Structure formats: C-alpha cells, structure tokens
Amino acid sequence: MKLVYFAWVRERIGIGEEEVVLPAGVVTVQDLLHWLKGRGDNYDAALQAPQMVRVAIDQEHVPHSQPIGNCTEIAIFPPMTGG
C-alpha cells in the first residue's frame, strides 16, 4: 500500500511517499497512525497530535475510526486552513 504525506507531515517525516506492508493488527486509520508513530523519531514528531491529522483513503476523507480495508493509497496531511 502507498502512503503519501503532505505539508508539515511530509517535512517532519522526511519523505513524500512510501510503500508499506501493514502488520495484521493495523485495521483502522487510528491503528495506522499509532503504528507509524512507532517507526522512528521523525514519524513520532510528525504525528505528535494524531487528532490534528487528516486522512484520505483512496482520495476520500475518512474519520480515524474508518477501517483501512483493501485500499491502494492513504494520504496523511495537516488540517486545511482557510484564507
């Protein structure tokens, strides 16, 4: 599965995208964010406040309780601001 990172999430992690194989216990978006935080200091720094992070599965915004299922892409980005 492809993970894509945007804005300050990308800057803190240090890459724009990556291919990963998720462990069996990663079922929801919340599980994914928790798993990512454990992958290193850069991921932990990017996901310090996971409730602030927005997620899209296959280009559709989803809540953190959303099951990941058999998607092909998950995008992770900070909240959008107006202006």
N, CA, C and O of each residue as an XYZ file, in Angstrom:
332
protein
N       0.849     -1.167      0.000
C       0.000      0.000      0.000
C       0.899      1.235      0.000
O       2.000      1.233      0.549
N       0.394      2.270     -0.625
C       1.163      3.512     -0.740
C       0.662      4.508      0.300
O      -0.538      4.757      0.420
N       1.615      5.076      1.054
C       1.315      6.168      1.978
C       1.885      7.441      1.384
O       3.026      7.462      0.923
N       1.092      8.502      1.395
C       1.508      9.786      0.847
C       1.384     10.825      1.958
O       0.364     10.905      2.642
N       2.442     11.618      2.123
C       2.473     12.622      3.191
C       2.512     14.026      2.586
O       3.161     14.253      1.564
N       1.805     14.972      3.233
C       1.723     16.330      2.723
C       2.122     17.358      3.776
O       2.027     17.110      4.978
N       2.569     18.517      3.299
C       2.869     19.704      4.109
C       3.821     19.378      5.261
O       4.828     18.699      5.057
N       3.508     19.858      6.477
C       4.463     19.650      7.572
C       4.572     18.197      7.988
O       5.573     17.824      8.600
N       3.598     17.362      7.688
C       3.730     15.924      7.965
C       4.884     15.375      7.115
O       5.733     14.642      7.621
N       4.911     15.726      5.838
C       5.982     15.295      4.930
C       7.328     15.841      5.389
O       8.322     15.115      5.400
N       7.365     17.105      5.765
C       8.623     17.724      6.195
C       9.196     17.036      7.426
O      10.402     16.800      7.496
N       8.358     16.715      8.386
C       8.840     16.081      9.621
C       9.243     14.632      9.405
O      10.215     14.163      9.997
N       8.500     13.913      8.559
C       8.859     12.523      8.288
C      10.095     12.454      7.400
O      10.939     11.573      7.565
N      10.197     13.387      6.459
C      11.376     13.451      5.608
C      11.225     12.800      4.242
O      12.181     12.753      3.468
N      10.029     12.298      3.940
C       9.756     11.724      2.616
C       8.331     12.090      2.200
O       7.484     12.379      3.045
N       8.081     12.075      0.907
C       6.763     12.412      0.405
C       5.821     11.232      0.297
O       4.603     11.381      0.400
N       6.399     10.048      0.087
C       5.562      8.851     -0.020
C       6.421      7.623      0.187
O       7.647      7.676      0.093
N       5.754      6.513      0.472
C       6.450      5.240      0.644
C       5.464      4.099      0.456
O       4.256      4.265      0.624
N       5.993      2.959      0.110
C       5.220      1.718      0.009
C       5.441      0.942      1.301
O       6.583      0.763      1.725
N       4.366      0.480      1.931
C       4.474     -0.280      3.170
C       3.578     -1.514      3.114
O       2.598     -1.572      2.371
N       3.950     -2.481      3.920
C       3.096     -3.637      4.169
C       2.683     -3.524      5.625
O       3.526     -3.581      6.521
N       1.393     -3.364      5.862
C       0.915     -3.144      7.221
C       0.858     -4.445      8.007
O       0.506     -5.491      7.463
N       1.210     -4.378      9.301
C       1.064     -5.555     10.151
C      -0.415     -5.942     10.279
O      -1.301     -5.115     10.064
N      -0.662     -7.182     10.625
C      -2.030     -7.700     10.719
C      -2.902     -6.895     11.677
O      -4.104     -6.779     11.439
N      -2.351     -6.339     12.740
C      -3.135     -5.614     13.729
C      -3.546     -4.217     13.320
O      -4.316     -3.570     14.031
N      -3.052     -3.736     12.194
C      -3.398     -2.389     11.729
C      -4.646     -2.502     10.864
O      -4.583     -2.899      9.700
N      -5.788     -2.144     11.461
C      -7.081     -2.342     10.803
C      -7.758     -1.014     10.475
O      -8.402     -0.893      9.433
N      -7.621     -0.021     11.349
C      -8.275      1.281     11.161
C      -7.231      2.365     10.925
O      -6.033      2.136     11.088
N      -7.697      3.535     10.543
C      -6.813      4.687     10.386
C      -6.110      4.978     11.712
O      -4.913      5.265     11.725
N      -6.827      4.909     12.804
C      -6.226      5.145     14.121
C      -5.092      4.154     14.386
O      -4.037      4.543     14.886
N      -5.297      2.887     14.058
C      -4.242      1.879     14.197
C      -3.023      2.250     13.360
O      -1.887      2.119     13.814
N      -3.265      2.713     12.137
C      -2.188      3.096     11.237
C      -1.363      4.230     11.839
O      -0.134      4.163     11.859
N      -2.034      5.266     12.329
C      -1.314      6.398     12.896
C      -0.488      5.973     14.105
O       0.642      6.431     14.275
N      -1.039      5.109     14.936
C      -0.303      4.602     16.098
C       0.920      3.791     15.645
O       2.006      3.947     16.202
N       0.750      2.944     14.658
C       1.854      2.142     14.130
C       2.946      3.026     13.539
O       4.134      2.788     13.757
N       2.535      4.051     12.787
C       3.514      4.957     12.191
C       4.333      5.676     13.252
O       5.546      5.827     13.103
N       3.687      6.118     14.315
C       4.405      6.826     15.393
C       5.555      5.986     15.948
O       6.566      6.536     16.385
N       5.412      4.678     15.935
C       6.435      3.789     16.455
C       7.550      3.475     15.479
O       8.458      2.716     15.819
N       7.513      4.030     14.279
C       8.516      3.709     13.259
C       9.774      4.558     13.363
O      10.717      4.351     12.599
N       9.810      5.513     14.294
C      11.014      6.331     14.446
C      10.694      7.726     14.926
O       9.538      8.149     14.931
N      11.734      8.437     15.331
C      11.557      9.780     15.878
C      10.903     10.737     14.894
O      10.102     11.583     15.290
N      11.237     10.610     13.611
C      10.652     11.512     12.620
C       9.149     11.288     12.483
O       8.392     12.250     12.357
N       8.710     10.037     12.508
C       7.274      9.743     12.446
C       6.581     10.216     13.727
O       5.491     10.788     13.683
N       7.222      9.970     14.852
C       6.657     10.398     16.128
C       6.481     11.914     16.150
O       5.456     12.415     16.611
N       7.480     12.645     15.650
C       7.400     14.110     15.607
C       6.265     14.578     14.695
O       5.572     15.546     15.007
N       6.080     13.896     13.581
C       5.035     14.289     12.629
C       3.638     13.996     13.158
O       2.673     14.665     12.790
N       3.535     12.993     14.022
C       2.215     12.536     14.475
C       2.034     12.704     15.973
O       1.336     11.914     16.609
N       2.665     13.742     16.548
C       2.552     14.015     17.982
C       1.104     14.190     18.414
O       0.702     13.736     19.485
N       0.343     14.843     17.580
C      -1.077     15.097     17.886
C      -1.914     14.464     16.776
O      -2.395     15.171     15.890
N      -2.095     13.141     16.812
C      -2.784     12.478     15.712
C      -4.195     12.999     15.460
O      -4.687     12.924     14.335
N      -4.850     13.525     16.492
C      -6.198     14.061     16.306
C      -6.200     15.273     15.368
O      -7.246     15.636     14.828
N      -5.040     15.896     15.172
C      -4.929     17.049     14.271
C      -4.730     16.625     12.815
O      -4.915     17.427     11.900
N      -4.359     15.382     12.610
C      -4.021     14.899     11.276
C      -5.273     14.467     10.531
O      -6.150     13.810     11.093
N      -5.346     14.840      9.267
C      -6.446     14.411      8.403
C      -5.961     13.270      7.532
O      -4.778     13.180      7.203
N      -6.883     12.404      7.163
C      -6.520     11.218      6.390
C      -7.526     11.013      5.259
O      -8.728     11.220      5.429
N      -7.013     10.607      4.112
C      -7.867     10.239      2.980
C      -7.474      8.835      2.529
O      -6.291      8.533      2.369
N      -8.458      7.998      2.331
C      -8.236      6.662      1.787
C      -8.737      6.666      0.350
O      -9.902      6.956      0.080
N      -7.833      6.337     -0.563
C      -8.158      6.352     -1.999
C      -8.868      7.653     -2.372
O      -9.882      7.647     -3.071
N      -8.318      8.760     -1.894
C      -8.735     10.135     -2.210
C     -10.088     10.529     -1.638
O     -10.741     11.432     -2.161
N     -10.512      9.869     -0.576
C     -11.751     10.237      0.105
C     -11.458     10.446      1.593
O     -10.950      9.548      2.265
N     -11.782     11.637      2.098
C     -11.561     11.934      3.515
C     -12.345     10.963      4.386
O     -13.508     10.660      4.119
N     -11.677     10.477      5.442
C     -12.307      9.496      6.323
C     -11.997      9.830      7.780
O     -10.991     10.480      8.064
N     -12.852      9.391      8.705
C     -12.563      9.547     10.133
C     -11.499      8.534     10.569
O     -11.240      7.552      9.873
N     -10.901      8.781     11.704
C      -9.856      7.891     12.214
C     -10.391      6.508     12.575
O      -9.614      5.560     12.691
N     -11.678      6.380     12.751
C     -12.281      5.080     13.063
C     -12.498      4.221     11.811
O     -12.884      3.057     11.917
N     -12.256      4.784     10.647
C     -12.501      4.105      9.378
C     -11.600      2.878      9.205
O     -10.385      2.983      9.377
N     -12.168      1.727      8.871
C     -11.331      0.567      8.526
C     -10.548      0.850      7.245
O     -11.057      1.491      6.326
N      -9.321      0.374      7.194
C      -8.465      0.602      6.034
C      -8.887     -0.270      4.862
O      -8.911      0.193      3.722
N      -9.215     -1.506      5.126
C      -9.652     -2.408      4.060
C      -8.562     -2.661      3.036
O      -7.376     -2.666      3.367
N      -8.961     -2.868      1.804
C      -8.031     -3.179      0.713
C      -7.754     -1.960     -0.151
O      -7.816     -2.040     -1.378
N      -7.455     -0.858      0.466
C      -7.210      0.363     -0.304
C      -5.834      0.313     -0.970
O      -5.004     -0.536     -0.644
N      -5.610      1.223     -1.894
C      -4.311      1.296     -2.564
C      -3.483      2.474     -2.097
O      -2.257      2.449     -2.204
N      -4.145      3.528     -1.571
C      -3.405      4.723     -1.156
C      -4.046      5.362      0.063
O      -5.268      5.471      0.163
N      -3.192      5.781      0.986
C      -3.639      6.553      2.140
C      -2.816      7.826      2.186
O      -1.585      7.779      2.195
N      -3.495      8.962      2.215
C      -2.841     10.262      2.292
C      -2.996     10.811      3.703
O      -4.069     10.729      4.301
N      -1.917     11.369      4.224
C      -1.907     11.914      5.583
C      -1.436     13.362      5.499
O      -0.387     13.653      4.925
N      -2.231     14.270      6.082
C      -1.903     15.683      5.970
C      -2.480     16.467      7.129
O      -3.392     15.998      7.810
N      -1.949     17.670      7.359
C      -2.474     18.509      8.435
C      -3.844     19.068      8.064
O      -4.256     19.001      6.905
N      -4.543     19.617      9.045
C      -5.850     20.214      8.738
C      -5.709     21.351      7.732
O      -4.709     22.068      7.710
N      -6.718     21.491      6.917
C      -6.696     22.572      5.937
C      -7.135     23.865      6.615
O      -7.972     23.872      7.517
N      -6.541     24.951      6.147
C      -6.909     26.252      6.702
C      -7.516     27.105      5.605
O      -7.207     26.940      4.425
N      -8.368     28.000      6.003
C      -8.986     28.901      5.042
C      -8.134     30.138      4.846
O      -7.122     30.328      5.522
N      -8.549     30.962      3.930
C      -7.802     32.199      3.781
C      -7.814     32.740      2.398
O      -7.218     33.786      2.140
